[in-house]
């Protein structure tokens, strides 16, 4: 039911988006809810080609994921709850996409964080709980900054940022742009908030496919695309540096990872860094284009990964896989096609956006650092992709010798995946023709033009070498263990954002508990006062009961003392 509903909505939104794009038409609907002095609380909906296209893609992917879940989550006791959570997620996403109003954006934003937490802790164990906690707390930082920007919007007299975007840029205090940028960095898992995205892979695979690859993590990029005019030069440069570093760090980390879902998560992180960096170079349309094409092939990639994990009895380690092309040919074909789209192989969907981004970077030459890091990150993407393909598809099968792995068991999952495959192959060119009716004019020398393909070939070689790098039976990664740990743990970021954040506060709370709670506050309050009063009253009782003579004597002495004074 939900699959059909989302599918129909997606198709209608897609054609509406095309219509709006051709007519260059924007629609603003306002519903007034409340009036406080001169500040109106409005529910505003903004429909333009960008929001409609993004909504149609989100709905299409979620319909496919719901269809896929019927087979993947089969036999789960709470499958209805799972589907409801996915629908709540889609609803929050819709609210975020179509609202030009910061308050309704916050509703959608918080809804995303909350539902994401519920989905990450869906399998209830310690690992999921920890992952959910770090996810929720990292996103909470962004929510706080969004609240700050709402408070600051009071100065403009309204919460519709859509009307003030130009004004914010010329404003002396560029505080809203900065706040929104930090909020987007937490949601899109940029450095220093990166560690929650691989941790969130504790969720079921359909969730990873929908939430942590194509939609939730791109909410930050989408918000920045909406705010792109209100960011000034310094903000942009900061964002460019952070985005490029994230892209490089994730690409490097994925080459050392052995968990299938984490490799795909790190590749998502790398692509998010690419979107952020190209956005901060001022090309917001290109960022949006890459966002859409990436959503398609990454959702498919996760679905294929889920299919493999499902068949291998929930084993996620790629060292156990291998030779799967003979066992599950169709799934592996989809897997290879979406991987090639991720690499930017010519004429698949990823190529159109990625190649264009790299050519724009080559043409609007900024400095050597940006140029080099863009191309190195692209090379690393290809490298970990081919390492993954080697381990999963070409290498030796290392699982149980008694197995039942085939495409016949997961017919429904394959149907869900085949809905996406056409868009992974043709989606890029289709979107390119739609979004850029006047093509970008790119004028480069032959070598710079071929640089992208050269880097791809170099990455293929590097990835193959990385998987085969054994000299006389000694693995290089074992000889350089500390370096391997450093790179594979995303430059120690998971440790910094867990132990680094709570080590000293926990020690401090321990000291406070011992010295104040159970120390001085016990002594000067509560128990001790009670003991003192009890002792005094016992002393007086002793005097009253037994020794009235002493009492009388003391009284006489006291009266004499007073008289003497």
Buried (B, 14 or more C-beta within 10 A) or exposed (E): EBBEEBBEBBBEBBEBBBEBBEEEEBEEEEEEEEEEEEBBBBBBBBBBBBBBBBBBBBBBBBBBBBBBBBBBBEEBEEBEEBBBBBBBBBBBBBBBBBBBBBBBBBBBBBBBBBBBBBBBBBEEEEEBEBBBBBBBBBBEBBBEBBBBBBEBBEEBEBBBBBEBBEEBBEBEEBBBBBBBBBBBBBBBBBBBBBBBBBBBBBBBBBBBBBBBBBBBBBBBBBBBBBBBEBBBEEBBBBBBBBBBBBBBBBBBBBBBBEBBBBBBBBBBBBBBBBBBBBBBBBBBBBBBBBBBBBBBBBBBBBBBBBBBBBBBEEBBBBEBBBBBBEBBEBBBBBBBBBBBBBBBBEEBBBBBBBBBBBBBBBEEEEEEEBBEBBBBBBBBBBBBBBBBBBBBBBBEBBBEEEEEBEBEBBEBBBBBBEBBBEBBBEBBBBBBEBBBEEEEEEEEEEEBBEBBEBBBEBBBBBBBEBBEEEEEEEEEBEEEEEEBEBBBBBBBBBBBBBEEEEEEEEEEEEEEEEEEEEEEEEEEEEEEEEEEEEEEEEEEEEEEEEEEEEEEEEEEEEEEEEEEE
